[in-house]
Amino acid sequence: MKINNNIKLEAPRHFSHYVFKKACMYGKKIKLIWNTIKLEAKLLTGYESILKKPLYNRFIGHKAFNSSLLYSLTKNLKDNPIIKAITIRTLYNIHMYIPKLEPFAIQDIYMVFLKDPIINKYIMPMLYLKGFHAIVVYRIYSCFWNRNKQLLSTYIQNKISVVLNIDIHPAAYIYNGTVFDHATGVVIGETSVLKKGISILQQVTLGGSGKLKGNRHPKINEEVTIGAGTSVLGNIKIDNKVKLGAGSVVLHSIPTRKTAVGIPANIITST
């Protein structure tokens, strides 16, 4: 394939958002994003010849998004043979084991592209972002947890925590479109619930407040932004479109469209 070096690789965001919304209406978003990723990979081989083989192996050589996704995970986590074996196993049973893995991953990629200003290609989360890798593997070991394979699930969770420095309990519930920006040091407890479109920066803890058992972790609603170093503690509700300032300690529920900061966090404004 002859590469046109005059092609601008950065996709215009307003156009991408419009096309993506139209694709969602017709159930074609997976195909749309996947075809874009493959095109970006082909264009990048013309700019970075040293990446030609890895880009082919990870993207261009795959017919389907799910096989590319699982292959990328096995390469990124290749130092742990157990993790590699499990992700390969899942590759051949993906729809039976985790039917939502593929559409959820596509939505995660899209939201990273939409919210992170340094991400100008759909291919970048799969190549570089450990927060994206962590949430995909979380969905794999969470599936094992829900199928009464808690020992295996906890083993994978522990290894991922060591490798990526992100600790997500297998029983936590995380919906699609979640963005872990930087991701280092993120801890998400057992009974946490994260709904659509949440952005979480580094060193965030969604933890308990001392209750030993039961429902003891935060419930985060849609489009919430949690700043770096924030701790949200206890069975509290953070409602839609709330912003939590960096370094805050949140001990009480925050109503919709509010900004809260401080130790302990207080509401300062409406967003």
N, C-alpha and C positions, 0 to 999 in steps of 0.2 A: 504494500500500500504506500503510495506516495504522499508524503506529509506536506501540507501547505503551512509554512511557518508564519504566514501572515494571519492565521486564524487566531482570534482572541479567545483564550481558554476560559476566562472568567465569564460565567453566565450572568446575564442581567437578572437581578432578583425579582423585579416586578413581573417580568415575563414568565420566569420560572414559577412564581406563585400562581399566576393566572392559569398557566398550562396545567399545573398540578391540581388545582381545584377542578378544572374541567375533566381531568383524567379520573379524579375520584368519583365524579358523577357516573362514569361509565365503567368503573371497576378496573381501570387500566393503569393504576398508579405504579404497581410493581414493575410492569413492563416498561413504562415510561422512564422511571428512575434507573432501572437496570440498563436500558439501552443508552442512556446518557452516561452512565458510569463506564460502559464499554467504549463509547466514543472518546471520552476523556482519556482512558487508558491508551487508546491508539494514538491520540494526539500527543500525549506525553512521551511516547517512545521516540517521537521525532525531536523532542527537546532534550531528553535525557537518555542517550543511547545505552548507558550503563544499566538502566532500569528496564530495558526491553524484555529480558527473560523473566524477571519477577512479575512484571505487569502482565505478560502473556500467561504465566502460570496462575496468577491470582484472578485475572479478569477476562482477558481476551479469549483464552482457551476454554472458557466455560459457556455452556449454552444457557444455563439457568442461574438466576440470582442466588438461590439457596445453596447450590454447590460451591459457588464462588465465596459466599459468606462463610461457610463451614471450613473451606480450605484455608481462607485467610486466618481464621481462628487457630487452626492447627499449626500454621506457620508461626503465628505470634506467640503461641504457648508451647512450642515444640520441645522446650527443655523439660517438660513434665510429661512422660509417656502415658500416664493414666488419663490426664486431661485430653491428650491427643487421641487416644483410643476411644474415649467416650464421644468426642465431637465427631470423629469419623463414623462411629456407630450411628450417631444421630443423623449424620448426612444421609445414610441409606434408609432411615426410617422417619424422616423429618415430618411428613404429614401425619403419620400415625402417632408419633410421640408428642410433637409440639406443633399443632396446626397453625397457631398464630405467630410462630417465630418469624416467618418470612414477612408478612404484612406489618408486624410490629417493628421489625428492623428497618424496613423501608420508611416507616413514619418517623423513626428515631433519626435516620439519616437526613430526612427532609427538614426536621425541626432544627437539627444542628446547622444545616446549611442556612436556614432562615434566620436563626438567632445569633450565631457566632460570626462576627464581622470578619474574622481572619479566614473563615472557611468559604472559599469561592468555587469549590468543585465538590460534586457529590461523592467523588471517589475518596476524598480525604479522610472521612471517619473510618472507613474500612482499612485504610493504609496506616494511619498514624494515631488515632485517638483511643487511648486506653479506657476512657469512660464509656465509649461505645462498645468496645470489646467486652468490658466488664458486664454491661447490662445484657448483652446477648448471651454470655455464658451463664449469668444469673438465671435467665429464662430456661436454660437447659437444666441446671441443677434444681431449680424450683419445681420443674416438672417431675423430676425424680422424687422430690420430697412429697409432692401431692399424690404420688403413686406408691406411697409407703416404702420408699427406699431412702429413709432418713439418714442412715449411716453413710451411704454412698454420696448423697447430696451434701452432707456436712463435710465430708472429705474434700469434695471438689471446691466447696465454698472456702475452706481453709487454705487450700493451695492457691486459689485465685487471690485471696487476701494477701498472701505472702508475695506472690508474683507482681500484682498490680497495685498493692497498697490501697485496696478498696474492699470494704467489708459489708456485704449485703446478706442479711439472713435469708435462708431459702423460703421461709414462710411469709416474708414481707410481700405485699402486693404492689407491683409497679405497672401502671398502664403504659400505653405507647406514647411516643413523642417526648420522652424524657431526655433532658440534656444534662450530662455531667461535664461541666466546663473545668478543665484541668484535672479534676477528679481525685487527686491524691488526698488520702486521709479521710475520705467519706465513709461514714458508718451509718447503716440503716438497720434498725432493730426489728425484732420478730413480728410484731403486730402493727407495724407501720403500713399505711396505705398512701400511695402516690397516684393521683389521677393524671389526666392528659396535660401535656404541654408545660411541665415543670422544669425550671432551670435551677441547678444546684452547683455551686462553686466548691472549691477545694476546702478541706478540713471541716465539713459540715457533719454534725451528729444529729440524727433523729433517734433519740434515746428515751429510756424510761426515767421515772422520777423516784424510784425506790420501791415501787410495788413489786412484789416477788413473782406473782403469777397473773394471768389473765390479760385483758386488753390494756396495755400500758404504754403504747407508743403513739406518736402523732399521726393525724389524718390530714393529708395535704391535698387541697382541692385543685382545680384546674388553673393553669397559667400563673402559678406562684413562682416568684424568684427568691432564692435563699442565698444571701451573700456569704462570702468566704468567712470561715471560722465561726459560723453561727451554730448554736446548740438549741434544738427544739425538743423539750423534755416533757414527757407525760402523755396521757391520753387526751390530747387537746386537738382542736380543729383550727386549721389555717385555711380560711375561706378563699374563694376565687380571686385571682389577680392581686393577691397581697404581695408586698415587697418587704423582706426582712433584711435589715441593714447588716453589714459585715461586723462580726464579732459579738453579735447580740446573743442573749440568753432568753429564750422565749418560754415562759412558764404558764401562760394563759392563752385561750383561744383568741384569734384575731379575725374580726369581721371582714367582709368582702371589700376589696379595693382600698385597703388601708396600708400605710407604711409604718413599720414599727422598728425601733432601734433601741439599743441600750442594754444594761445589765441591772435589773431585769428589763426586758423590752417594754417600751411604752409606745403607744400610737402617737405619731407626730403629724400626720397629714393623710388626706385621701389621695389615691393615685388616679 
